[in-house]
């Protein structure tokens, strides 16, 4: 079972759980539709980045199609953004550059390079020149194609992304629809080469990588982690989250044939990654890559193990590879090739990341939300049974004992209110400390990042274009949105929960002592309050299960907040070379210094550490759901002396009905495996 099949199998298991919950009346039809819609709308996104020579096309042919579908890439400069997903029939959707994007390329192609031009700038100019040169194949039809989209058959893909394709020069992106069931709800994104000459496409690539569930960094074993790989890592991986990156060393058979061991190949790459991270002074990147073990593999061996022998024999390149692997490594069958390719090792690692990511974000949230709904029904039943038992017991008491019990209840309520005030004062003080500490840490990281960016701007040569400076600044600042702020907010959540637990432990003990003096069944209330003393149960106590919409809402808020902070002026036209760019660099340094000075995350931190929900929930549990209903019952019993016999009979009948419902509830719950 491949990673996509497992993903869809888990989706179906979630769908079954949702149906069972609805059939058992644990959730409403509206909730069922909401849960199912989340499953239907969720997309598993896997990004693939790497140089052209890393063999990404061969890898994707083996990983996704298990046949020869994608042609070899053209050049690192003109490779299109390719998205592979499910479709009922094989087809492709092609998007061409707009007129504005094409005019931008023509201007860039005419740019004069200088001795101070960076490698990134050179690659952009070379890419633009190559695009313009290849456009001659389209002839007079080019103007009418710009800014349009078209649908074509899969066998024509080579015309849009192949080295000699007619439309390769103006193809911005391609979406491939393929009729494999396991691709339903899946997107595999093959990113363009480094230093994409098309700004809008680069932004789209960043967006894909930001929301990717797993990202494959494909290295070429013949020269793993060279300068180009480092450029890709620092530019693209800054968009990805920690724990989402898989490093593959493709074509590992080449150094193996030359006498290197697998262990030596891996250790070399690990050492190079460590050195590159150290040189970059990027703590986030170090954290992202330090625990990731590179996986040597051969995508070509894997592909040969899937292809029909007839296809291998009829293709000179594949036939040569088959004989070479046999002669060099003694591999005589497709099973041998698949095992020696180590393809399963990489697939397993991707699967682990995907299921962890989706397990936390989609599957666990759905299961937990359903479990919370089921638990609430059980909790409500238990509470109703407890209250009915209390009512029955009170109906047996004489008037003087009823009055005494009501008086005790009144005194207990006063003491609980006083203790609640003390608790909230202590909690507010603790949360203030958490907010201050986290604000200080965020500001320190922002200062460090801005200082590093300022140093990088200062290091540029005098004739580097403003566009190059701007792109470098914005790429580095992206770390705020993709790594620094999310990491700090995650830490804030943990510190907040730790603070709640520390403050709650003593207060919950005091609440319990007050409740123990009452002659009422309060075990359920104490058990609920004790959830405040366990970090893993705080959300359960608040009856909060963050929905996808809430998660997206907070994410959008963070993104908007950061984008507002990151406005950096553009001081000259994109693509224009600024000679003696002293003023440009000074302006960027000034803007970055302003950003440091005005960066303020107070509003966001306060929003995420609000204790009002805890206050409201404790008051509801202790007073609205417990003390006040008992007091109401006692008052009604005292005032209605004549009707007590009838009330006892009704309470007995009600209790029997509730206990029957509880038994049925437990049986239904057991069938769902909860």
PyMOL commands that set and color helices and strands:
alter all, ss='L'
color gray80, all
select helices_A, chain A and resi 3-23+29-41+52-54+56-65+99-109+119-137+139-145+154-156+158-161+168-170+181-183+199-210+221-223+227-239+253-257+262-280+283-289+299-306+309-313+316-329+334-341+343-395+399-459+466-516+523-533+535-541+548-565+582-598+602-608+612-639+644-671
alter helices_A, ss='H'
color red, helices_A
select strands_A, chain A and resi 44-50+81-86+91-96+149-152+171-178+186-190+214-220+245-250+295-297
alter strands_A, ss='S'
color yellow, strands_A
deselect
rebuild
show_as cartoon
